[in-house]
Amino acid sequence: MRTRLTLGVLFFCTLILAEPQTLYAQGQMVDLGIRFWKPTPELVLSSGGVTVDFVQDFGLEEEWFREYRGSIGRRQKLRVNFVRFEYNAEAIIERTIVFQGQEFTVGAPVATDVKWDQWTFSYEWDFVSRPGGFLGLLTDLRYNKVVASLDSPALTSTATADVSVPAPAFGFIGRGYIGDWASITGEFTGITLGFDAFDGETYDLDIYGTAHFGPHFGISGGYRALDIHYEVDDDIGDLKMKGPYFGAVVSF
């Protein structure tokens, strides 16, 4: 599904490349943006062979998060993105859970705190660049830090999993401009790795449109699907965030 959507966007961008259009923001050197994202979470962590589904076990609900984005360059760009996902919940658990060596029995009140920070450092090369849009390649270095804890009045200490997952990713980007006022962009990056004590996969699909109000300001809206799986020693994580967002960008 990800591949079909992305290929469809890139095909549309390719068609637009043939038209001699100009967009205000195309010639700008620096972009700074913020997004407000309300994804549907899927957060499953395993430690010591025991799996905890934080959405099912603790009823985590959708929340708003801020993502900060910046880039510098034209046909060759350096980009950096940061987003923090954080959930806090309390529940009376309905099954026995063993997490980081601590046992939480049925009927116990348990509080959870899940925090996932993701930094993405990217290099983008637009190998096709026309007045009507561009096609480019992406190389990412992603750094994920996941901290999840469970606490209960019956315990003397909090059970905490703290995992750092750095990983590269590779992909492509396509953008088509619609007259002087709007653009449509599709991005996809991903990779599968396996070596020594680490196995991991990451996929990131992002499709969005931007409306520009003059050369320095625009508003955007789109849909993003982020999927990460990792196995580090005895810790396993399946983390997914999918949903729409809106935001703003300034260019100069």
C-alpha positions as CSV (number, residue, x, y, z in Angstrom):
1,M,0.0,0.0,0.0
2,R,2.8,2.4,0.9
3,T,4.6,1.7,-2.4
4,R,1.5,2.2,-4.5
5,L,0.6,5.5,-2.9
6,T,4.1,6.8,-3.2
7,L,4.5,5.8,-6.9
8,G,1.2,7.4,-7.6
9,V,2.4,10.7,-6.2
10,L,5.7,10.5,-8.0
11,F,3.9,9.8,-11.3
12,F,1.8,12.9,-10.8
13,C,4.9,14.9,-10.0
14,T,6.6,13.6,-13.2
15,L,3.7,14.8,-15.3
16,I,3.9,18.3,-13.7
17,L,7.6,18.5,-14.5
18,A,6.8,18.9,-18.2
19,E,4.9,22.1,-17.6
20,P,6.9,25.4,-17.4
21,Q,5.5,26.6,-14.0
22,T,7.1,28.8,-11.4
23,L,6.4,28.8,-7.6
24,Y,7.3,31.6,-5.2
25,A,9.0,29.3,-2.7
26,Q,11.0,27.3,-5.1
27,G,14.1,29.5,-5.1
28,Q,14.3,30.0,-1.4
29,M,17.4,28.7,0.5
30,V,16.1,27.9,4.0
31,D,12.8,26.3,5.1
32,L,11.6,26.2,8.7
33,G,8.4,24.4,9.6
34,I,6.2,23.0,12.3
35,R,3.6,20.3,12.1
36,F,0.7,19.4,14.4
37,W,0.2,15.7,14.1
38,K,-2.5,13.5,15.7
39,P,-1.5,9.9,14.8
40,T,-3.1,6.7,15.7
41,P,-0.5,4.9,17.9
42,E,0.5,1.2,18.0
43,L,3.1,0.7,20.7
44,V,4.2,-2.9,21.5
45,L,7.3,-3.6,23.5
46,S,8.7,-7.0,24.5
47,S,11.3,-7.6,27.2
48,G,12.5,-11.0,28.4
49,G,10.0,-12.7,26.2
50,V,6.9,-10.9,27.6
51,T,5.0,-8.5,25.4
52,V,3.2,-5.4,26.5
53,D,0.7,-3.7,24.2
54,F,0.5,-0.2,25.6
55,V,-2.5,0.8,23.6
56,Q,-4.6,-2.3,24.4
57,D,-3.4,-2.8,28.0
58,F,-3.6,0.9,29.0
59,G,-6.1,2.4,26.6
60,L,-3.7,5.0,25.1
61,E,-5.7,7.4,22.9
62,E,-4.8,9.7,20.1
63,E,-3.0,13.0,21.1
64,W,-1.6,16.0,19.3
65,F,2.2,16.2,18.9
66,R,4.5,18.9,17.4
67,E,7.1,18.0,14.8
68,Y,9.9,20.6,14.0
69,R,11.5,20.6,10.6
70,G,14.3,22.5,8.9
71,S,16.3,22.4,5.7
72,I,19.0,24.4,4.0
73,G,20.0,24.3,0.3
74,R,18.3,24.1,-3.1
75,R,19.1,21.1,-5.3
76,Q,21.2,19.7,-2.5
77,K,19.7,20.0,0.9
78,L,20.6,19.2,4.5
79,R,17.5,18.5,6.6
80,V,16.8,17.9,10.3
81,N,13.5,16.9,11.9
82,F,12.5,16.2,15.5
83,V,9.3,14.8,17.0
84,R,8.5,13.6,20.5
85,F,5.7,11.2,21.2
86,E,4.7,10.9,24.9
87,Y,1.8,9.1,26.5
88,N,0.8,8.8,30.2
89,A,-2.0,6.6,31.4
90,E,-3.3,4.7,34.4
91,A,-5.3,1.4,34.3
92,I,-6.4,-1.6,36.3
93,I,-4.7,-4.3,34.4
94,E,-6.7,-7.3,33.3
95,R,-3.8,-9.7,32.8
96,T,-0.6,-10.5,34.6
97,I,2.3,-8.5,33.1
98,V,6.0,-9.1,33.6
99,F,8.1,-6.1,32.5
100,Q,11.8,-5.6,33.1
101,G,11.7,-8.3,35.8
102,Q,8.7,-6.8,37.7
103,E,5.4,-8.6,37.9
104,F,2.1,-6.8,37.8
105,T,-0.8,-9.1,38.7
106,V,-4.4,-8.9,37.5
107,G,-6.4,-6.2,39.2
108,A,-3.4,-4.1,40.2
109,P,-3.4,-0.3,39.5
110,V,-0.6,0.5,37.1
111,A,0.6,3.8,35.7
112,T,2.6,3.9,32.5
113,D,4.8,6.6,30.9
114,V,6.0,6.0,27.3
115,K,8.3,8.5,25.5
116,W,9.6,8.2,22.0
117,D,12.0,10.8,20.6
118,Q,13.0,10.7,17.0
119,W,15.7,12.8,15.4
120,T,16.2,12.6,11.6
121,F,19.2,14.0,9.8
122,S,18.9,13.9,6.0
123,Y,20.7,14.7,2.8
124,E,18.5,15.3,-0.2
125,W,19.8,15.4,-3.8
126,D,17.3,16.6,-6.4
127,F,18.7,14.9,-9.5
128,V,15.8,16.3,-11.7
129,S,14.9,19.9,-11.0
130,R,12.5,21.9,-13.3
131,P,10.3,24.9,-12.9
132,G,7.4,22.5,-12.5
133,G,8.9,20.4,-9.7
134,F,11.7,18.0,-8.8
135,L,12.6,14.4,-8.2
136,G,15.2,13.5,-5.6
137,L,17.0,10.9,-3.5
138,L,17.1,10.9,0.3
139,T,19.6,9.5,2.8
140,D,18.6,9.6,6.4
141,L,20.2,8.9,9.7
142,R,17.5,8.3,12.3
143,Y,18.1,8.3,16.0
144,N,15.2,6.8,18.1
145,K,15.2,6.8,21.9
146,V,12.4,4.9,23.5
147,V,11.8,5.0,27.3
148,A,8.8,3.1,28.7
149,S,8.0,2.6,32.4
150,L,5.4,0.8,34.5
151,D,4.8,1.7,38.1
152,S,2.4,0.4,40.8
153,P,1.9,1.2,44.5
154,A,2.7,-2.4,45.2
155,L,6.2,-2.1,43.9
156,T,9.3,-0.6,45.5
157,S,10.8,0.5,42.2
158,T,9.6,1.4,38.7
159,A,10.1,-1.0,35.8
160,T,11.8,0.9,33.0
161,A,13.0,0.0,29.5
162,D,15.4,2.4,27.9
163,V,16.5,1.7,24.3
164,S,18.4,3.8,21.8
165,V,18.0,2.7,18.1
166,P,20.1,4.5,15.5
167,A,19.6,3.5,11.9
168,P,20.1,4.8,8.4
169,A,17.3,4.9,5.8
170,F,17.2,5.6,2.1
171,G,14.4,6.7,-0.2
172,F,13.1,9.3,-2.6
173,I,11.1,12.5,-2.8
174,G,9.0,14.0,-5.6
175,R,7.3,17.4,-5.7
176,G,5.0,19.0,-8.3
177,Y,4.1,22.7,-8.4
178,I,0.6,23.9,-9.3
179,G,0.8,27.4,-10.6
180,D,2.3,30.0,-8.3
181,W,0.4,29.0,-5.2
182,A,0.6,25.3,-4.3
183,S,2.6,22.1,-4.4
184,I,2.2,18.4,-3.8
185,T,5.0,16.4,-2.3
186,G,5.5,12.6,-1.7
187,E,8.4,11.1,0.3
188,F,9.2,7.5,1.1
189,T,12.3,6.2,3.0
190,G,13.0,2.8,4.5
191,I,15.5,0.1,5.3
192,T,15.9,-3.4,6.8
193,L,19.0,-4.2,8.8
194,G,20.3,-7.2,10.6
195,F,23.7,-7.8,12.3
196,D,25.1,-9.0,15.5
197,A,22.8,-8.1,18.4
198,F,20.6,-5.7,16.3
199,D,17.8,-6.3,13.9
200,G,15.5,-3.5,12.6
201,E,13.2,-2.1,10.0
202,T,12.0,1.4,9.4
203,Y,9.5,2.8,6.9
204,D,8.2,6.3,6.6
205,L,5.6,7.5,4.0
206,D,4.7,11.2,3.9
207,I,2.3,12.8,1.4
208,Y,1.3,16.4,1.8
209,G,0.2,19.6,0.0
210,T,1.3,23.1,0.6
211,A,-0.4,26.4,-0.2
212,H,1.9,29.4,-0.4
213,F,1.0,33.0,0.4
214,G,3.8,34.9,-1.2
215,P,7.5,33.9,-1.2
216,H,8.0,33.4,2.5
217,F,5.0,31.7,4.1
218,G,2.9,28.6,3.5
219,I,0.4,26.3,5.2
220,S,0.4,22.5,4.7
221,G,-1.6,19.4,5.3
222,G,-1.0,15.8,4.7
223,Y,-0.8,12.2,5.9
224,R,2.2,10.3,7.4
225,A,2.7,6.7,8.3
226,L,5.8,5.9,10.4
227,D,6.7,2.2,11.1
228,I,9.7,1.0,13.2
229,H,10.6,-2.5,14.3
230,Y,13.7,-3.2,16.3
231,E,15.4,-6.1,18.2
232,V,18.2,-5.0,20.5
233,D,19.5,-7.8,22.8
234,D,16.3,-8.9,24.8
235,D,14.3,-5.8,23.9
236,I,11.9,-5.8,21.0
237,G,9.7,-2.9,19.8
238,D,7.0,-2.5,17.2
239,L,6.2,1.2,17.0
240,K,3.7,2.7,14.5
241,M,2.3,6.2,14.1
242,K,-0.2,6.9,11.3
243,G,-2.5,9.9,10.7
244,P,-3.2,13.3,9.2
245,Y,-1.5,16.5,10.2
246,F,-1.4,20.2,9.4
247,G,1.4,22.8,9.7
248,A,3.1,25.9,8.5
249,V,6.4,26.7,6.8
250,V,8.5,29.9,6.4
251,S,11.0,30.2,3.6
252,F,13.8,32.7,2.9
